[in-house]
Amino acid sequence: MASKPKKQALGRGLDAILIDNEEQKEQNGVSVVRISEVEPNPDQPRKNFENEPLEALAESISQHGIIQPILVRPKNGMYMIITGERRWRAARMAGLSEVPVIITEADDKKAAELALVENIQRKDLNPVEEARAYADLINEYSYTQEEIAKKVGRSRSSITNSLRLLELPETVLQHLAAGSISEGHAKVLLSIKDQEKLEKAAETVISRDLSVRETEKLAKELNNEKEKDVVRVVYDVDHTKALEQRVQSIIGHTVKIVQNGKRSSINIGFSDNDDLEKILSLLCGEQFINEL
């Protein structure tokens, strides 16, 4: 008895093109189109596609085809990807000439929303990509934080905290996007108001492999440094006044200590020559006066 032909997976190689005609094939809402007719969305929220996972997916696609179709929309005579760019990239690596797609009508705003929702549900975005995607919806399409929260199934505070990450310096955002620091680390670093200290703190977190709790302690120490400087200045002023008063009580004349770096000075008041001689004798001894 002849064996059943194997069920062909979605997405095929060049040999299929030689047999099939060039017309688009559609079944159950899924169309099969040339991979060259599909292009990525430049505004796709996900920017980072690691090579090793892509290679693993390409190997799987080579054996089993694309299980889940790519969602696309017609644009400028091409099909622009709404969701599924990773599958499309892996399909190209696998050498497929056709890919399964679901074609839908969507404007830029709807496409941005769908792409964000899918990436978040799949947890494909790093914290920086997610925050920037939220910011794009707000700045480009006038979404409110409340509307975004409802669309992605998050709390309003979660969206607010995510957007706050964009206040970090670009160097720190790069560390966050690369996974060198976690979102928890980043939120703690935001408490450091001095940008230079913040960037150095991020490097310290990475080099010492600090935990979030240890980072909190570091941030507190850095924020307290300025306060310590202020306390030190206050202490110096108080100490100086105490010295002035003590000297005045000894010599019986007004004393003013002026601290100005190398030009610091001590000013002693006197009323006449007799006062001046008394002060000089106190400073230099009576012999000094007798030798005049």
DOSE-291619 format. One line per 8 residues: their letters; for each residue x, y, z of C-alpha. Coordinates in steps of 0.02 Angstrom, whole numbers, padded with zeros to 5 digits. Layout:
! DOSE-291619
A = X:Y:Z ~ ... .
***
This chain:
! DOSE-291619
MASKPKKQ = 00000:00000:00000 ~ 00068:00168:-00050 ~ 00117:00278:00095 ~ 00029:00443:00124 ~ 00123:00595:00063 ~ 00194:00698:00204 ~ 00094:00852:00252 ~ 00189:01002:00189 .
ALGRGLDA = 00227:01138:00316 ~ 00189:01319:00283 ~ 00334:01407:00201 ~ 00430:01316:00064 ~ 00594:01322:-00029 ~ 00642:01364:-00208 ~ 00588:01193:-00274 ~ 00407:01235:-00234 .
ILIDNEEQ = 00417:01392:-00342 ~ 00470:01288:-00492 ~ 00309:01187:-00481 ~ 00181:01316:-00423 ~ 00127:01465:-00522 ~ 00167:01640:-00462 ~ -00007:01682:-00402 ~ -00043:01708:-00218 .
KEQNGVSV = -00118:01553:-00136 ~ -00248:01572:00001 ~ -00325:01446:00118 ~ -00423:01474:00279 ~ -00373:01657:00283 ~ -00188:01615:00265 ~ -00099:01671:00107 ~ 00069:01611:00046 .
VRISEVEP = 00172:01750:-00033 ~ 00350:01771:-00093 ~ 00467:01816:00048 ~ 00539:01954:-00061 ~ 00369:02039:-00058 ~ 00371:02052:00131 ~ 00467:02191:00217 ~ 00495:02235:00401 .
NPDQPRKN = 00415:02384:00484 ~ 00548:02518:00520 ~ 00445:02572:00670 ~ 00439:02396:00744 ~ 00462:02414:00933 ~ 00582:02269:00941 ~ 00754:02322:00879 ~ 00866:02186:00947 .
FENEPLEA = 00863:02012:00868 ~ 00998:01899:00940 ~ 01082:01790:00811 ~ 01092:01627:00907 ~ 00904:01611:00942 ~ 00870:01660:00761 ~ 00982:01520:00700 ~ 00891:01395:00810 .
LAESISQH = 00723:01455:00743 ~ 00788:01446:00565 ~ 00839:01265:00593 ~ 00665:01226:00660 ~ 00583:01313:00512 ~ 00693:01214:00392 ~ 00622:01053:00465 ~ 00443:01101:00507 .
GIIQPILV = 00404:01261:00414 ~ 00324:01415:00491 ~ 00187:01357:00610 ~ 00113:01529:00645 ~ 00082:01645:00497 ~ 00156:01820:00492 ~ 00031:01963:00511 ~ 00055:02091:00372 .
RPKNGMYM = -00033:02238:00291 ~ -00025:02299:00111 ~ 00083:02454:00091 ~ 00163:02531:-00063 ~ 00144:02372:-00167 ~ 00226:02265:-00031 ~ 00171:02177:00126 ~ 00235:02264:00283 .
IITGERRW = 00254:02157:00438 ~ 00145:02200:00586 ~ 00194:02051:00694 ~ 00312:01907:00659 ~ 00473:01991:00602 ~ 00578:01863:00696 ~ 00493:01723:00599 ~ 00522:01817:00436 .
RAARMAGL = 00708:01841:00476 ~ 00728:01658:00522 ~ 00636:01605:00364 ~ 00760:01703:00259 ~ 00904:01622:00353 ~ 00825:01453:00318 ~ 00820:01493:00132 ~ 00630:01494:00112 .
SEVPVIIT = 00563:01580:-00042 ~ 00383:01592:00021 ~ 00305:01626:00190 ~ 00127:01608:00258 ~ 00044:01773:00301 ~ -00120:01841:00363 ~ -00160:02001:00270 ~ -00256:02134:00364 .
EADDKKAA = -00300:02315:00336 ~ -00223:02426:00470 ~ -00164:02606:00474 ~ 00000:02658:00554 ~ -00081:02685:00724 ~ -00166:02515:00728 ~ -00011:02428:00664 ~ 00096:02507:00801 .
ELALVENI = -00030:02453:00933 ~ -00039:02273:00869 ~ 00151:02259:00860 ~ 00172:02323:01037 ~ 00038:02211:01110 ~ 00107:02054:01027 ~ 00286:02090:01079 ~ 00235:02122:01259 .
QRKDLNPV = 00127:01966:01267 ~ 00274:01865:01202 ~ 00394:01959:01317 ~ 00504:01993:01166 ~ 00547:02174:01210 ~ 00686:02228:01324 ~ 00640:02366:01449 ~ 00709:02505:01339 .
EEARAYAD = 00616:02446:01183 ~ 00456:02433:01284 ~ 00475:02608:01357 ~ 00514:02683:01187 ~ 00364:02595:01110 ~ 00251:02673:01243 ~ 00330:02843:01210 ~ 00299:02823:01022 .
LINEYSYT = 00115:02784:01050 ~ 00101:02940:01157 ~ 00202:03058:01047 ~ 00153:02994:00875 ~ -00026:02937:00901 ~ -00083:03038:01053 ~ -00118:02888:01164 ~ -00138:02922:01349 .
QEEIAKKV = -00049:02815:01478 ~ -00218:02752:01534 ~ -00261:02696:01357 ~ -00095:02608:01337 ~ -00118:02519:01503 ~ -00286:02451:01445 ~ -00216:02396:01276 ~ -00070:02298:01347 .
GRSRSSIT = -00154:02237:01506 ~ -00041:02332:01626 ~ -00073:02454:01767 ~ -00058:02640:01738 ~ 00086:02649:01864 ~ 00177:02513:01767 ~ 00171:02618:01609 ~ 00228:02773:01705 .
NSLRLLEL = 00375:02680:01783 ~ 00424:02609:01614 ~ 00424:02782:01534 ~ 00532:02850:01676 ~ 00672:02736:01619 ~ 00695:02849:01469 ~ 00759:02983:01589 ~ 00919:02881:01610 .
PETVLQHL = 01075:02934:01514 ~ 01097:02847:01347 ~ 01248:02749:01408 ~ 01145:02675:01549 ~ 01000:02637:01431 ~ 01122:02539:01324 ~ 01173:02435:01475 ~ 00990:02405:01514 .
AAGSISEG = 00947:02355:01336 ~ 01096:02235:01332 ~ 01044:02155:01496 ~ 01202:02210:01587 ~ 01089:02287:01720 ~ 00909:02240:01761 ~ 00756:02350:01762 ~ 00763:02343:01952 .
HAKVLLSI = 00940:02412:01949 ~ 00887:02547:01826 ~ 00743:02606:01936 ~ 00861:02624:02084 ~ 00990:02718:01979 ~ 00854:02844:01932 ~ 00860:02905:02112 ~ 01036:02973:02083 .
KDQEKLEK = 01011:03152:02025 ~ 01190:03189:01971 ~ 01209:03116:01796 ~ 01397:03090:01808 ~ 01376:02996:01972 ~ 01233:02897:01896 ~ 01338:02837:01750 ~ 01482:02791:01864 .
AAETVISR = 01362:02699:01979 ~ 01299:02596:01832 ~ 01477:02547:01788 ~ 01505:02498:01970 ~ 01348:02392:01971 ~ 01411:02299:01818 ~ 01593:02280:01870 ~ 01551:02222:02047 .
DLSVRETE = 01396:02125:01995 ~ 01294:02214:02129 ~ 01120:02156:02177 ~ 00974:02277:02174 ~ 00984:02293:02364 ~ 01170:02332:02355 ~ 01133:02459:02219 ~ 01007:02544:02333 .
KLAKELNN = 01144:02562:02465 ~ 01264:02632:02335 ~ 01135:02758:02274 ~ 01100:02815:02452 ~ 01285:02841:02484 ~ 01306:02942:02324 ~ 01154:03050:02361 ~ 01216:03082:02538 .
EKEKDVVR = 01387:03142:02478 ~ 01320:03315:02438 ~ 01232:03324:02604 ~ 01393:03279:02693 ~ 01484:03419:02601 ~ 01353:03543:02661 ~ 01369:03481:02840 ~ 01558:03498:02829 .
VVYDVDHT = 01544:03680:02772 ~ 01423:03719:02913 ~ 01541:03638:03036 ~ 01689:03742:02971 ~ 01591:03903:02987 ~ 01538:03864:03165 ~ 01715:03814:03210 ~ 01785:03976:03138 .
KALEQRVQ = 01663:04083:03237 ~ 01710:03990:03395 ~ 01894:04027:03364 ~ 01857:04211:03334 ~ 01763:04225:03497 ~ 01899:04136:03595 ~ 02039:04246:03528 ~ 01934:04403:03559 .
SIIGHTVK = 01910:04352:03740 ~ 02098:04334:03761 ~ 02162:04490:03674 ~ 02012:04602:03703 ~ 01999:04657:03522 ~ 01882:04612:03379 ~ 01944:04466:03275 ~ 01885:04414:03101 .
IVQNGKRS = 01948:04255:03018 ~ 01926:04258:02829 ~ 01943:04091:02738 ~ 01979:04116:02553 ~ 02100:03982:02498 ~ 02278:04047:02487 ~ 02218:04223:02525 ~ 02143:04180:02695 .
SINIGFSD = 02178:04306:02833 ~ 02150:04357:03014 ~ 02091:04534:03043 ~ 02115:04612:03216 ~ 02038:04780:03256 ~ 02128:04917:03355 ~ 02088:05098:03397 ~ 02259:05185:03409 .
NDDLEKIL = 02446:05154:03413 ~ 02442:05100:03594 ~ 02313:04966:03549 ~ 02420:04911:03403 ~ 02575:04893:03512 ~ 02479:04791:03640 ~ 02418:04673:03504 ~ 02593:04655:03430 .
SLLCGEQF = 02668:04620:03600 ~ 02539:04484:03627 ~ 02580:04408:03458 ~ 02769:04431:03458 ~ 02815:04458:03641 ~ 02867:04615:03738 ~ 03045:04603:03669 ~ 02977:04648:03497 .
INEL = 02904:04811:03567 ~ 03064:04854:03664 ~ 03168:04837:03506 ~ 03064:04964:03412 .
***
